[in-house]
Amino acid sequence: MPFASKEAMDIDGLGPAAVEALDKLGLIRTPAELYGLDAQSVATADRMGKKSAENLIAAIEASKTQGLARLLCAFGIRQVGSKAGKVLARRFASLDELMAATEEELTAIDDIGPVTARYITEWFGSVQSRHQIELLRAAGVSFDSAEEVADSRFAGKTFVLTGTLETLTRAEAEAIIERFGGKASGSVSKKTSYVLAGANPGSKLTKAEGLGIPIISEEDFRVMTAE
């Protein structure tokens, strides 16, 4: 059953075992039914006491505001995982905007190919999917994007990180790149726009030099991302 995993919506306490136990009781036959659960019913499930049930209900309530990216990942649309979910959430302000998009509009987005675009439009075109979405809307689940994009200065740009940065972790640097509309990749290719090199860079630097790709330092990166 899609949408019922901790990985998808970051619902603390809702792992595979809990999902199976609740499903066994017929409490969550559909994704939207997660938001109709009550602590008393949940407490009757295997390995669920009163306190665990109360904590789970609180976590489910909190998941309503996780944002569009997690919601898309949770839907279980083919080829739409966490990365594609973030890409789409940066492009569309809400689920309703995304649902109105055509295959051509989706294919024009970096990292969304024609096959994925078709899977997305087919999923949203399903009567069952639309019904579940309306149930989620009625339950108060937020359909708005929580992905912050400061501006699009890095739109269409791909960065590869190598070595150790002095003041930023790799995750922090990637978040900054995404915040300005760019994307981070793990491998160097002819499509790479910049290689951000820190101390003790690896073979990625050598490959980038061979391809003539611009190499930037952490200081260069700070200048590029100054607001």
N, C-alpha and C positions, 0 to 999 in steps of 0.2 A: 504494500500500500504506500504510494508516494506521499510525501509531506509529513511523514510520521517518524522522522529520524533526528537525532540530536545534531548530526553533521549538517543537515539541511537548514534547520531553523534555530539551532543553538538552544534547544530546549533541555535544560539540565534535568537529568533523571529520566529522560525518555529515550532510553537505549532500546536495542532489539528485544531484550527480554521483557521490558515493560510493555512495549508495543504488542508483543505476542500475548502477554497476559491480558491486556485490555481487549485485544481482538477476540480472544477466547470467550470473553464475557459478552461479546457483541456490542461493546461500548464505542468502538471507533471503526465502523465499517467504511466510513468515508473520511477524507481529510478534514472537512469542516466540522465533523463531530468531535474533534479534539477540543474545540472551543465551547462545546456544550457539556463537557464533563464537570462533575462536582466531586468534591473531596470524599463524600460519603460513599459514592459508587466506586470510586477509584480504590478506596481502602479495602474493598472486598477482593481485589485482584491478588494473585499469588505474589508473595514477597512484598506486599504493600501494606504498611501500617498506617495509622492515622497521620503521623507526622510526615511520612514520605508522600502520602497523598496530598496533604496540604501544600507541601513544597512543590510538588509537580504542578498543581493547579496554578500556583503563583508563577511558576516558570512559563507555563503555557500562556498565561495572561501577558507576561512580559514580552513574549515572542511576537505579539501582534504588531509591535513597532520595530521589528528587525530590519525592515526596508525591502525594497523591490528585489535587490540582488539575491538575497537569501530565499525570498518567496519563489523566484523563478527556478532556482536550483532545486527547491523542494517539490516543485510540480512534477518533476520526473520527465520533463520533455527530453527526447533523445538529443544527445550532443550538447545539451545545455547544463553544464556543471557550474562550479563556483566562478571560474574565469569568465565564461560566456555570460553568466548572470551579471557580473560586475560591468562588463563591456556594454551590455544592454541597458543597465541601470544608469550608466553615465550618459547614454544617448537619449533615453526617454525619461521624462519627469515622473511618469506614473504608469501603472499597469494598463490603464485605459488607452493611453497614448500608444503603447506598444501593441496592444490588440488591434489598433486601427492601422498599423503599419502594413505595407504591402511586401511581398517577397523581394521586389526590386529595391525597396528602401532598406530592408534588412541586409540584403547582399552587399549594399554599398558601404556597410559598416565594417571596419577592420576586424578581422578574426571571425566574422560571420559569413560563412560560405553559402553557396546556393542550396546545398543539401540541408544544412542546419536551418536556413531561412524557411525552407519548405516544411521541415518538421515543426517549426514554431507556428507557422500559419495554420497548418493542419490541426495542431493541438488546440489552438484557440478557436478554430472553426468547429470543433466538436461540441455537440449539444451537451454532452456529459460534462465537459470541461467548463463550459459557460455556466452550467447549473452550479457546479462546485464553487466557481468564482463568486457567484451571487450569494451563495451561502456564507462564504468567507467575508464578503462585504457586509452582510447583515450581522455577522459576529463581531464586526469592528476591527478586522485585520487591516492594517495600513497598506495601501497600494502605492504609496508614494516612494520615490527613490530617496535613499539616504546617502547616496554617493555624491560627495562634494567635488565639484570641478571648479577651481578658481577661475581659470580661463583656458582657452584651447591653444596655447602657444606651442604645445608639443603634439598637437593633433597630427596623426599620420607618422609620427616619429617613434622609432623603436630603439630602446637603450639596452645594452648588455653590461652587467656589472662584473668586475673581476678584481680580485685582491681584497684587502681590508681597508675600509674607510676609517678615518680618524674620529669623526664626530657623529657619524650616522651608522646605524645598522643597515644591513641589506634590505630588511623589510621597510624601514623608515624611508630609505632612498626610493624604493619602488612605489611606496604610497605617494611620495611627492611627485614622481613622474606621472602616476595615474591622475593625481589631483589636477595636473595641467593638461590632461587629455592625451597623454602618451601611453606607451605600454612598455613593460619590461620583459625581456626574453632571456632564456637561459643559454642560448647558443648564438654564435656569430655567423652571419650570412651576408650576402650581397645586399640584403634588404635592411641590414642594421644601420641606423642613423648615427649613433654614437656609442663608444665604449667608455664607460666610466671606470677608470682604473685607480685602485688604491694601492697600498703597500703589498709587496709580494704577489704581483699579478701572475696568473697562470698562462696556459697556452692560448687562451682567448685573445690576449693582447697580441701575441705573435701572429695569430690568424688575422686579426683586425688590421695590423700593420701591413700584412701581405695583400690584403684586399683594398688598402687605401682608405679605410674607414677612420673618421676623426676620433682621436683619443682625447678625452677630457679628464682633468683632475677634479678632486673634490671641490677645490676653490673655483674652478671653472663652472662646476655644477651649481654652486651657490650663487654665482653671478647670474647664471641663466634662469635661476628660479627666484631671484629677488623680486619682491612685490612693491 
